[in-house]
Amino acid sequence: MRKVKLTGGEPLLRSDLAEIVGRISKVKGIVEVSLTTNGILLSEAAWKLKEAGLARVNVNLPSLRGEVYKDVTGSPLLGNVLEGIAEAEKAGLTPVKLNMVVLKGLNEQDVWSAMKFIEGRNLVLQLIELEKIGAGSEIYGRYYSSLNPVEEKLEAEACRVEVRPLHNRKIYYLKDGRVKVELVRPFHNSEFCANCKRLRVTADGKLKPCLMRNDNLVDVAPLLLHNPFSRRNVEEALRRAVALREPFYPRRARQT
């Protein structure tokens, strides 16, 4: 285990977040601690988190239009988020990745304004297709928007294309590399699951080998709270969780 990402809920609501980041970053073998946030409280926390050892942040940004942002998130605080992104960039929590789930009839047109927003900055736009899991299952039919048209335009305009080997995700560089766009499309990409090495921890203390499953969780909360604490038992639980890992999508058969 070399990289740790703190997610939520909203991590910035914790008053002890900087302490948590600092303690994790000091663990032997950890090379990166990152954070996913809605960005509303980021401007006042960015520098403190950087000093504590945070490497970078992902920020939810469904739109640069206040009314659309409010429709999607329920919050009128887009201005706070934009301030937070700018402060994170100044503090060196970079590259700041902006997560935009593309939703039909809501923010499809915002993809292009978001590309202009990141141009020449240490920002990466991550365009994410709505997934038919969790809360997404209830709204999928109404809001799913294929990224095929966007990808076709990116393919035509990109000066360079990279592929992240972990999830076989494409990264497009446009305008001489001044714009960087990454596509997150797990339902159109069997390699996304086949190469996954991530292990999540739920809020109630269970190891979750697969984002898309809830039938193979390993409960570690009792082990962490047990007195006396047994590191060996926790390591065995981690090994058990890793052994339960299997691709949600099987790897495509390769012709030889």
C-alpha positions in Angstrom: 0.0 0.0 0.0 1.7 3.1 -1.2 -1.0 5.7 -1.9 -4.0 6.8 0.3 -6.9 8.9 -0.8 -9.3 10.4 1.8 -12.9 10.7 0.6 -16.3 11.1 2.2 -18.9 12.4 2.8 -16.9 15.6 3.0 -13.5 15.2 4.6 -13.0 19.0 5.1 -15.8 18.9 7.8 -13.4 17.2 10.1 -11.5 19.6 12.4 -8.7 17.0 12.7 -8.2 16.4 9.0 -4.7 18.0 8.9 -3.6 15.7 11.8 -5.0 12.7 9.9 -3.1 13.7 6.8 0.1 14.2 8.7 -0.1 10.9 10.5 -0.8 9.0 7.3 2.0 10.8 5.3 4.5 9.8 8.0 3.8 6.1 7.7 6.7 4.2 6.1 6.1 3.3 2.5 3.3 5.9 1.9 4.4 8.0 -1.1 1.2 10.0 -1.6 -1.8 11.2 0.4 -4.6 12.8 -1.7 -8.1 14.1 -1.0 -11.5 14.2 -2.7 -13.7 17.2 -1.7 -16.6 19.3 -2.8 -14.2 22.3 -2.4 -16.5 24.6 -0.4 -14.1 24.8 2.6 -10.9 24.2 0.6 -9.7 27.8 0.4 -9.2 28.1 4.1 -7.7 24.6 4.5 -5.4 24.2 1.4 -2.1 25.6 2.9 -2.5 23.8 6.2 -3.2 20.5 4.4 -0.2 21.0 2.2 2.0 21.6 5.2 0.6 18.4 6.8 1.7 16.4 3.8 -1.2 16.4 1.4 -0.1 16.0 -2.2 -3.1 16.9 -4.3 -6.9 17.2 -4.4 -9.8 16.2 -6.5 -12.7 18.7 -6.5 -16.3 18.1 -7.6 -17.2 20.7 -10.2 -20.3 19.8 -12.2 -20.6 23.2 -13.8 -19.1 26.7 -13.9 -22.7 28.2 -14.0 -24.0 29.0 -10.6 -27.6 27.9 -11.3 -26.6 24.6 -12.8 -24.1 24.0 -10.0 -26.9 24.6 -7.5 -29.3 22.3 -9.4 -26.8 19.4 -9.3 -25.4 19.8 -5.8 -28.1 21.7 -3.9 -25.5 24.3 -2.9 -25.3 28.0 -4.0 -21.6 28.2 -3.1 -19.9 27.8 -6.5 -17.8 30.9 -5.7 -16.4 29.2 -2.6 -15.4 26.2 -4.7 -13.7 28.3 -7.4 -11.8 30.1 -4.6 -10.8 26.8 -3.2 -9.5 25.5 -6.5 -7.4 28.6 -7.0 -6.0 28.4 -3.4 -5.2 24.7 -3.9 -3.3 25.5 -7.1 -1.3 28.2 -5.3 -0.6 25.9 -2.4 0.8 23.2 -4.7 -1.9 20.6 -4.2 -1.5 19.8 -7.9 -2.5 18.8 -10.3 -5.9 19.8 -9.0 -8.3 17.3 -10.7 -11.8 18.6 -11.4 -14.4 15.8 -11.4 -17.4 16.5 -13.7 -20.0 13.8 -14.0 -21.7 14.6 -17.3 -25.5 14.7 -17.0 -27.9 14.9 -19.9 -29.9 18.1 -20.0 -27.9 19.7 -17.1 -24.2 20.2 -17.8 -23.4 18.7 -21.2 -22.5 22.1 -22.6 -20.3 22.9 -19.6 -17.7 20.4 -20.8 -16.3 23.0 -23.3 -16.3 25.9 -20.9 -14.5 23.8 -18.3 -11.8 23.1 -20.9 -11.3 26.9 -21.3 -11.3 27.3 -17.5 -8.3 24.9 -17.1 -6.3 26.1 -20.0 -2.7 27.0 -19.0 -3.4 26.1 -15.4 -2.2 23.1 -13.3 -5.7 21.6 -13.5 -7.0 18.4 -15.0 -10.6 18.0 -16.2 -11.9 14.5 -15.4 -15.1 13.8 -17.4 -17.0 11.0 -15.8 -19.9 9.0 -17.2 -22.8 8.4 -14.9 -22.6 4.8 -13.5 -25.6 2.6 -13.0 -24.7 1.8 -9.4 -25.8 3.2 -6.0 -27.7 6.4 -6.3 -26.9 6.5 -10.0 -29.2 3.5 -10.6 -32.2 5.7 -9.8 -31.4 8.5 -12.1 -29.5 6.7 -14.9 -32.3 6.6 -17.4 -33.0 10.3 -17.0 -29.5 11.8 -16.9 -27.1 9.3 -18.6 -25.1 11.1 -21.3 -22.7 9.1 -23.5 -19.2 10.6 -23.8 -18.8 9.2 -27.3 -19.3 12.6 -29.0 -16.9 14.3 -26.6 -14.3 11.6 -27.1 -14.6 11.9 -30.9 -13.9 15.6 -30.7 -11.0 15.1 -28.3 -9.5 12.5 -30.6 -9.7 14.9 -33.5 -8.1 17.9 -31.7 -5.6 16.3 -29.3 -1.9 16.9 -29.9 -1.1 13.9 -27.7 -3.0 11.0 -26.1 -1.8 8.9 -23.1 -3.3 5.8 -21.5 -3.2 5.3 -17.8 -2.3 1.6 -17.4 -4.1 1.0 -14.1 -7.6 1.6 -15.5 -6.9 1.9 -19.2 -8.1 5.5 -19.0 -7.3 7.9 -21.8 -5.8 11.3 -21.2 -6.1 13.9 -24.0 -3.7 16.9 -24.3 -5.0 19.8 -26.3 -3.8 23.3 -27.3 -0.1 22.3 -27.2 -0.6 20.6 -23.8 -2.2 23.6 -22.1 -5.5 21.6 -21.7 -5.5 18.1 -20.1 -8.7 16.0 -20.1 -9.2 12.5 -18.7 -12.1 10.3 -19.5 -13.5 8.0 -16.8 -15.8 5.4 -18.5 -15.8 2.1 -16.5 -18.9 0.7 -18.2 -17.2 0.9 -21.6 -13.8 -0.4 -20.5 -13.3 -4.0 -19.2 -9.7 -3.1 -18.4 -10.9 -0.6 -15.9 -11.8 -3.4 -13.5 -9.4 -6.1 -14.6 -6.3 -4.0 -13.6 -7.7 -2.4 -10.5 -5.5 -2.5 -7.4 -7.6 -0.2 -5.1 -9.0 -1.2 -1.8 -11.5 1.0 -0.1 -12.5 1.4 3.6 -16.2 2.2 4.3 -17.3 4.8 6.9 -18.3 2.0 9.3 -14.9 0.2 9.1 -15.2 -2.4 6.4 -12.7 -3.2 3.7 -14.3 -3.0 0.2 -12.4 -4.8 -2.5 -14.7 -3.6 -5.3 -16.4 -0.2 -5.8 -19.3 -1.9 -7.5 -20.0 -4.7 -5.0 -21.2 -4.9 -1.4 -21.3 -8.7 -1.0 -17.6 -9.2 -0.2 -16.8 -6.7 2.5 -14.3 -7.5 5.3 -15.1 -6.0 8.7 -12.0 -4.5 10.4 -13.6 -2.1 12.8 -13.7 -4.7 15.7 -10.0 -5.5 15.0 -9.0 -1.8 15.2 -11.0 -1.2 18.4 -9.9 -4.4 20.1 -7.8 -4.1 23.2 -5.1 -5.3 23.0 -4.6 -4.3 19.4 -3.3 -7.1 17.1 -1.5 -5.9 14.0 -1.3 -9.5 12.8 -5.1 -9.8 12.8 -5.5 -6.6 10.8 -2.8 -7.8 8.3 -4.8 -11.1 7.9 -8.0 -9.1 7.2 -6.2 -7.1 4.6 -4.9 -10.2 2.9 -8.4 -11.7 3.0 -9.8 -8.6 1.3 -7.2 -8.7 -1.4 -7.9 -12.4 -2.0 -11.6 -11.5 -2.5 -10.7 -9.1 -5.3 -12.0 -10.1 -8.7 -12.8 -8.0 -11.8 -16.4 -6.8 -11.9 -15.9 -7.0 -15.7 -13.9 -9.9 -17.0 -10.9 -9.1 -19.1 -11.7 -9.3 -22.8 -10.4 -12.6 -24.3 -7.4 -11.8 -26.4 -7.0 -13.5 -29.8 -3.7 -15.1 -30.4 
